[in-house]
């Protein structure tokens, strides 16, 4: 009769080895799981100092670069003063250079048809209104020489505008400026109005950075706001929306081109004077809706 063989005793060293290996497997599994969690879960980037204040621009940029974040990030350089040489009317240039002109408004567009956005800045000066035309610098957006490529590679970016800036006077304070194809000539025109004024000044553009003498259009009340947009989308013409206030109340007036003149196309009464106007494309009607923020 055969007797069953008895189990061999486990050697103590082998038991200790198995226990150590098991512990290592558990620890490594936990480490992998925690690492995977930290990679998949975006971390909130702290761009504030220990005192709760926002960090300086470069420090905030470095914080964003170090941290994980979700969504696109836009990096902005620190602000700097443009180098400008005002060209044109002497009195206006003197007021600008002496710091006697107060900026009131901005408007942008490709006024000289070179494919680069330009900038118009309206000022109030002792001698009246001033418009400064900053031409866009093509070299800043599409380098035109090897020197420009080298400068950009070294972090020396060209100015977005050319140094020479033409200046011209206008007979009103340019509190409001709007640009668009108002006259039907196919070029960008300029419309200017003063806050509380009763007239609209329309400067027709020639597509080469020059503007004709203004046509003055009377308005049915004191101006409170001015904006432009393609209200009847697809016609290529820009409509002007003017907020006015008179003895009958406040309202919005829409003007459009009819031949060589801007004529009123529609008007809307408001409960209070409009102080801001924004355009919104209504896709269902292929038109534009206008919203006004009232005081």
C-alpha positions in Angstrom: 0.0 0.0 0.0 1.5 3.3 -1.1 1.6 6.2 1.5 0.9 9.7 0.2 3.9 11.9 0.0 4.1 14.7 2.6 4.3 18.3 1.2 7.8 19.7 1.2 8.3 22.6 3.7 8.6 26.1 2.1 12.1 27.6 2.6 11.9 30.8 4.6 14.1 32.7 2.1 11.8 31.8 -0.8 8.7 33.0 1.2 10.3 36.3 1.9 11.3 36.8 -1.8 7.7 36.1 -2.9 6.3 38.6 -0.4 8.8 41.3 -1.5 7.9 40.8 -5.2 4.2 41.0 -4.4 4.6 44.3 -2.5 6.7 45.8 -5.4 3.9 44.8 -7.9 1.3 46.5 -5.8 3.4 49.7 -5.3 4.2 49.9 -9.1 0.5 49.5 -10.0 -0.5 52.4 -7.7 2.3 54.6 -9.1 1.2 54.0 -12.7 -2.5 54.7 -11.8 -1.6 58.0 -10.1 0.6 59.1 -13.0 -2.1 58.3 -15.5 -4.6 60.3 -13.5 -2.4 63.3 -13.3 -1.7 63.3 -17.0 -5.4 63.0 -18.0 -6.7 65.5 -15.6 -5.8 69.1 -16.5 -4.3 71.1 -13.7 -5.5 74.6 -12.9 -2.7 77.0 -13.7 -2.0 79.5 -10.9 -1.1 82.9 -12.4 -1.4 84.7 -9.1 1.2 85.5 -6.5 1.0 84.1 -3.0 -0.6 87.5 -2.0 -3.5 86.9 -4.4 -2.3 89.5 -7.0 -1.8 88.6 -10.7 1.7 87.9 -11.5 3.7 90.0 -14.0 3.2 89.3 -17.7 6.4 87.2 -18.2 5.7 85.3 -14.9 2.2 84.5 -16.0 3.5 83.2 -19.4 6.0 81.0 -17.7 3.3 79.6 -15.4 1.2 78.7 -18.4 4.1 77.0 -20.1 4.9 74.9 -17.0 1.3 73.9 -16.3 -1.2 71.7 -18.0 -4.2 73.6 -19.3 -7.2 72.9 -21.5 -8.2 75.0 -24.5 -6.2 77.4 -26.6 -3.9 80.0 -25.0 -3.1 83.4 -26.5 0.2 85.0 -25.5 0.3 88.8 -25.5 3.4 90.9 -25.4 3.9 93.7 -22.9 2.5 97.0 -24.3 5.0 99.4 -25.9 4.9 102.8 -27.5 4.8 103.0 -31.3 7.5 105.1 -32.9 5.5 107.6 -35.0 6.4 110.4 -37.3 3.3 112.6 -37.9 3.2 113.8 -41.5 0.9 116.5 -42.8 -0.8 119.4 -41.1 1.8 121.3 -39.0 -0.5 122.5 -36.3 -2.1 119.1 -35.8 1.3 117.4 -35.8 2.6 119.9 -33.2 -0.4 119.2 -30.9 0.1 115.5 -31.2 3.9 115.7 -30.5 3.3 118.0 -27.6 0.7 115.7 -26.0 -2.1 118.2 -26.3 -4.4 115.9 -28.3 -6.7 113.5 -26.5 -7.6 110.2 -28.2 -11.3 109.6 -28.7 -11.9 106.8 -31.1 -10.4 104.0 -33.2 -11.4 102.3 -36.5 -9.6 99.8 -38.7 -9.7 98.6 -42.3 -7.6 98.2 -45.4 -7.9 101.8 -46.6 -5.0 101.6 -49.2 -5.9 98.1 -50.6 -2.5 96.5 -49.9 -4.0 93.5 -48.0 -2.9 94.8 -44.6 -5.2 96.3 -42.0 -4.7 100.0 -41.3 -5.7 102.0 -38.2 -7.4 105.4 -37.9 -7.2 107.2 -34.6 -9.4 110.2 -33.8 -8.2 113.0 -31.5 -9.5 116.1 -29.9 -7.0 119.0 -30.0 -7.1 122.7 -29.2 -7.5 123.5 -32.9 -10.3 120.9 -33.5 -10.5 117.3 -34.5 -7.6 115.3 -35.8 -7.4 112.0 -37.7 -4.2 110.0 -37.8 -3.8 107.3 -40.4 -1.4 104.5 -39.4 -0.6 102.4 -42.4 -0.3 98.6 -41.7 3.3 97.3 -42.1 3.3 94.3 -44.5 6.7 93.3 -43.2 5.3 92.6 -39.8 2.9 90.0 -41.1 4.7 88.6 -44.2 8.5 89.3 -43.9 9.8 90.8 -47.2 13.5 90.3 -46.7 16.1 88.0 -45.1 16.8 90.7 -42.5 13.2 90.6 -41.4 13.2 86.8 -41.0 16.4 87.0 -39.0 15.1 89.8 -36.8 11.9 87.8 -36.1 13.9 84.7 -35.3 15.8 86.7 -32.7 12.6 88.0 -31.1 12.8 91.5 -32.7 9.4 91.9 -34.3 8.7 94.7 -36.8 6.2 97.4 -35.8 2.7 96.5 -37.0 2.4 100.0 -38.5 4.7 102.1 -40.7 6.5 105.0 -38.9 5.2 107.8 -41.1 1.6 108.5 -40.2 -0.4 111.1 -42.3 -2.5 113.6 -40.3 -5.5 115.6 -41.3 -7.9 118.0 -39.6 -11.6 117.6 -39.4 -14.2 120.3 -38.2 -15.5 118.3 -35.3 -14.4 116.1 -32.4 -14.3 112.4 -33.7 -16.1 110.8 -30.8 -17.5 108.2 -33.2 -16.0 106.7 -36.3 -17.3 104.0 -38.6 -15.9 102.5 -41.7 -17.4 100.7 -44.7 -18.5 101.0 -48.3 -21.1 103.7 -47.6 -21.0 105.5 -51.0 -21.1 102.4 -53.2 -17.6 103.1 -54.8 -16.2 99.8 -53.6 -13.7 101.4 -51.3 -13.7 101.8 -47.5 -15.2 105.2 -46.6 -15.1 106.9 -43.2 -18.1 108.3 -41.3 -17.5 110.6 -38.3 -19.9 112.1 -35.8 -19.5 114.1 -32.5 -21.3 113.2 -29.4 -24.3 115.5 -29.1 -23.7 116.8 -32.6 -26.5 117.1 -35.2 -24.5 116.2 -38.4 -22.7 113.2 -39.9 -19.5 113.7 -41.8 -18.9 111.2 -44.6 -15.4 111.0 -46.1 -15.3 108.9 -49.4 -12.1 106.7 -49.7 -10.2 106.3 -52.9 -8.7 102.9 -52.1 -5.2 104.3 -51.9 -5.3 105.8 -48.4 -6.8 109.1 -49.4 -10.1 110.6 -48.4 -12.2 113.2 -50.3 -13.6 116.3 -48.7 -16.5 115.4 -46.4 -20.1 115.5 -47.2 -22.1 116.8 -44.3 -25.5 115.1 -43.7 -27.9 116.6 -41.1 -29.4 114.3 -38.5 -32.8 114.4 -36.8 -31.3 114.8 -33.3 -28.2 114.8 -31.1 -25.9 111.8 -31.8 -25.6 109.3 -29.0 -23.9 106.4 -30.9 -22.7 105.4 -34.3 -22.0 102.1 -36.0 -21.8 100.4 -39.4 -22.6 97.0 -40.8 -24.1 95.1 -43.8 -27.7 95.1 -42.6 -29.0 93.6 -45.9 -26.4 91.0 -46.2 -25.0 90.2 -49.7 -25.4 93.6 -51.3 -21.8 94.6 -50.5 -22.9 97.9 -49.0 -22.5 99.1 -45.4 -25.4 100.6 -43.6 -25.0 103.2 -40.9 -26.9 103.0 -37.6 -27.1 106.3 -35.7 -28.5 106.7 -32.3 -30.2 110.1 -31.9 -32.1 112.0 -29.2 -34.5 114.9 -29.8 -37.6 116.5 -28.3 -39.7 113.5 -29.4 -37.5 111.0 -27.6 -34.7 108.6 -28.5 -34.3 106.3 -31.5 -32.1 104.4 -33.9 -31.9 105.6 -37.6 -30.5 103.4 -40.3 -28.9 105.1 -43.4 -28.0 103.5 -46.7 -26.6 104.6 -50.1 -29.0 105.7 -52.7 -27.0 106.8 -55.7 -24.5 109.3 -54.4 -26.4 110.2 -51.2 -26.9 108.5 -47.8 -30.7 108.4 -47.1 -32.7 107.1 -44.1 -33.9 103.6 -44.7 -35.6 102.9 -41.4 -36.0 104.2 -37.8 -36.8 102.7 -34.5 -38.0 104.4 -31.3 -36.3 103.6 -28.0 -37.3 104.1 -24.4 -34.0 105.7 -23.7 -31.0 107.0 -25.6 -28.8 104.2 -27.1 -25.2 104.3 -25.9 -23.9 101.2 -27.7 -24.9 99.3 -30.8 -23.7 95.8 -31.8 -24.5 93.8 -35.0 -25.5 90.2 -35.0 -26.1 88.1 -38.1 -29.5 86.5 -38.1 -28.8 83.4 -40.3 -32.4 82.4 -40.6 -33.2 85.7 -42.4 -29.8 86.3 -43.9 -29.8 89.8 -42.5 -28.4 91.6 -39.5 -30.2 92.4 -36.2 -29.2 95.4 -34.1 -29.1 95.5 -30.4 -28.8 98.7 -28.4 -27.6 99.2 -24.8 -29.5 102.1 -23.3 -28.6 104.3 -20.3 
